[in-house]
Amino acid sequence: MAKNKKKSTSTGYIFAAILVTIMYILNTLLVESIYRNNTNTSRTTQQATRALNMINSQLAEVNKNTVGLAANLFDNPLEIISDTERFYANINAAEKQFESVDGLSDAAYNRFQYAKQVIATFRTRLESLGTSQVESGDQTSMSETLKQDLYPLQVTASEMITATIAIVGKDTGILQRQNAIKAYILMTLMLVIWLISMLAIWLFARRAKKARAELEEREMRLAEVDAKLKNTRQKASDLAVTNVLTGMKNRYALDNDISDRLETGRFQIAVFDMDNFRSINDTYGYDFGDEYLAAVAEKLKEEFGDVAEIYNITGNEFCFVFNKNISESQAVGIAQNIQRVMSSPFEVLNLNVQLPCSGAVYHYLPGDCLNVNSLLVKLDTAMRNAKMNGGNMINNVMNM
């Protein structure tokens, strides 16, 4: 489950990273789109305006030359006529340049076409004057033609060109507004994606924090369960080697503790139990007998716990493995004190109970017994012989 949460959290961060990447790409596209649109609009406007201004300026030069010819202001009229042709060539080039510009509105093109037609008419009327009138110097006839025919056409053409420039400017404003709207839309979209990304990151971070907390809590629970399990195992292990009634180590604990010492060890060991303990159970009941044994065990631990390891190996039988520093003679003396303590009166459930006890002491030498069972058989045999001889005595186990 922890792996699934970790995988889900990693997936969340990947998704958030993808959102941030998308936001970055959109931001790049936004900047590029705004720049491209503005550049195209600026280029279109410049090209159209430059062409229209060229037409207007060249048309004004043509008109100026025409007025000069009519007023006989030039010494070489034919040269002026040649210049006028050059101006018309520039006008034609500017017209083609304007018509090659993309992205202009129909209104601008229509107004330009009208201006173009007026310019063509102006040129045709101007050419109809002919070079003969210029060479003859008939200024009166040329002046009348200029006033009544050519000048109105020139003014109209100039106005149409100016109007076209105004339309191009208006179109430029519209395109710029459209670009601005697109930019705002893209910026808004980018802002929305950014907000979604931040929200996603926050949600994933919150989810990751929650997952970490759950994982930590789960680990704590597992640690608690593990501790409880270890404690339970320890208790089970303790119960396996402990007499539940007296709290002393039992027969299995004795086997674990001294089996390795039988081959090479040297130690003092003794066993004791009460004579005719069955009479207690028969007279007062098993619960009373258990209380009696518990009282005896508590007294034995209190008196002899510092000189021997004490085991409650069967119901009322106690085994004493004396410390290494206890000699054989000391073990005999301690055994006598054990018999005295176990045979003394005990108050159990407000009754004084006293039973004699018998025991056996064994000065164990290395290799005397193959296992703990044979060791206990020797001790129990010696103790049983003491009971058969009237009890309330201690026998020594003879070494083989």
Residue, then its C-alpha position, 0 to 999 in steps of 0.5 A: m500500500a505504501k508503494n502505491k501511495k508513493k507511486s501515486t504521489s510521484t505521478g502527481y508531481i509528474f502531472a504538475a511538472i507537465l502542467v508547468t511545462i505546458m504553461y511555459i510552452l504556451n507562454t513562449l507561443l504567446v510571446e511569439s504570436i504577439y511579436r509575429n502579429n505586431t511585426n506583420t501589422s507594422r510591416t503591412t502598415q509601413q509598406a502600404t503607407r510608404a507606397l501611398n505616400m510615394i504616389n501622393s508625392q509623385l502626383a504632387e510633383v506631376n501637378k507642380n510640373t503641369v502648373g509650371l508648364a501652364a504658366n510658362l515657368f520652365d526654359n526647357p518644357l520638353e525636359i519637364i515632360s520627360d521628368t513627368e514620365r519618370f514620376y508616373a513610372n514611380i507612381n506605377a511602381a508604388e501602385k504595384q507595391f501597394e497591391s502586393v501588400d497582404g492583409l489590407s481590408d476591402a475598403a482600403y483596396n476599393r478606395f485605392q482602386y478608385a484613386k488609381q483610376v482617377i490617376a490614370t484619367f489624370r495621366t490620360r488627360l495630361e497626355s492629351l495636351g500633347t507636346s505641341q501645345v507645350e512647344s507653341g507656348d499656348q499658356t492660355s489653352m493649357s491654363e484653361t485645361l488645367k483649371q477645368d479638367l486636370y486640377p480637379l482630377q489631381v485633387t480627387a486622386s490626392e484625396m483618394i490616396t489620403a483617404t486610403i492612408a486613413i483607411v490603412g491607419k484604421d485597419t492597423g488600429i483594428l488589427q492591433r486591437q485584435n492582436a491585443i485581444k488575442a494576447y489578453i485571451l492567451m494571457t488569461l489562458m496562461l493565467v488559468i493554466w498557471l492557477i491550475s498548475m499551482l492548485a495541482i501542485w498544492l493538492f499533490a503536495r497536500r496529498a503527499k504530506k497526507a500520504r507521508a503522515e499516513l505512512e508514518e502512522r502506519e510505520m508507528r502502528l507496525a512498530e507498536v505491533d512489532a513491539k507487542l509481538k516481540n513482547t508476546r513472543q518473549k512472554a510466550s518464551d518466558l511462559a515456556v520456561t516458567n512455572v506459572l504458579t510460583g513464577m520460578k524457572n521450570r524443568y525446561a529452563l533447568d535443561n537449557d541452563i545446565s545441559d552444556r555444563l554436564e560434560t565439563g562442569r563441576f557444580q553443587i545441585a540439590v532437590f527438595d519437596m514436601d513429604n506427603f504434600r497430597s494430604i494438603n490437597d486432599t484436606y484443603g483443596y487444590d487452590f489451598g495447595d497452590e497458595y501454599l506452594a506459592a508461599v513456599a516459593e516466595k520464601l525460598k527466593e527471598e532466603f536463597g535467591d542469592v546463593a542458587e538458581i531455583y527451579n520449580i521442576t514439578g508440583n512441589e519439587f524444587c531444584f537448587v543449582f548453587n553458585k560456582n563459588i559454593s563448595e560441597s560443604q557449603a552446599v550441604g549446610i545451605a541444603q540443611n537451611i533449605q530443609r528448615v525453611m521449607s519445613s517451617p510453618f506457613e500461614v495460608l488463607n489464615l491457616n498455619v500449615q507445616l509439612p516436613c520435607s526431604g531432599a538430596v544433594y549432589h556434588y556433580l563432577p564432569g561427565d557423571c551424567l549424559n543428560v539432565n534427565s539422568l541427573l534428576v533421576k539420581l537426585d530423585t532416587a536419593m530423595r525417594n530413598a530418604k522419604m522411604n526411610g521416614g522422610n524429613m531428611i537429606n541424602n547425598v548422591m554418590n558419585m560413580 
